[in-house]
C-alpha cells in the first residue's frame, strides 16, 4: 500500500493495541470510541435459574456473544455438561476455555449459519439461548420455524453511549446494530465515507440511516473486520 496518511478510520468499539498497530503499519490510522456498553444481569433469580439448568440433563445451550458467555460463567461454580453451539471467534474461544471441547458441537460465522447447523444436527427438540436484551431475531425464529423450542434467558443488557464526533473519517467500522443506532443518534457523515459492517443485519441497519457504500464482513471477530478494512484500502490504492 502506498503511503497515504489520509486513511483515517473510526472504530465504534475498542480494539486491542496490536490490531491498531497492525493497521498503522499499513498506513491505516484508527481512532476508537465506545458507542455502546454492556452490563451483565446479576440477581438471585437469574443465578438460581442458570444453576438449575446446570443440573439438568441433555441441555443444548447457545451463545452468540462473548458477553453472554462471561455473564453465565460468573454464575456457575463449575462447568456443566451442556451440549454447546456458539458463534465463532472470541465467543467460541471463551466457551471452550470454560466448558471444554468434549460437548462442543459447532460454531458459525453468523446467527443464520449457526441456526442452520443446529437444525441440520438433528435430534434437537429444545435449546437454551443465553442472550442480551437486544438480541437479533434470525436465530430463534429459524429454530422455531423448524420445530425447535427456544428458551431465551437474558443475561446481559446493552446501553447506548453516543459520542459526538467532529472529525470526518475516511471510514467507520460498526460491529452491531446497537452501535449504529447510537452513532447516528448524534452524528451525520459525508456521503463519501466508507462504512464497514459485521454481518448483514448490521449492514441493513446502517442502510436505514445513510446511502453510503457499506463493506460487509461475515466473520464476527474484530481482527477479521480490521483485516477487511486494510484489504479494502490496499485494493483501492493498487487499482
Beta strands, then each sheet from edge to edge (+ up, - down):
strand 1: 8-11
strand 2: 29-32
strand 3: 36-40
strand 4: 60-63
strand 5: 83-87
strand 6: 104-108
strand 7: 126-132
strand 8: 149-160
strand 9: 171-174
strand 10: 194-198
strand 11: 214-217
sheet 1: 2+ 1+ 9+ 10+ 11+
sheet 2: 3+ 8- 7- 4- 5- 6-
end
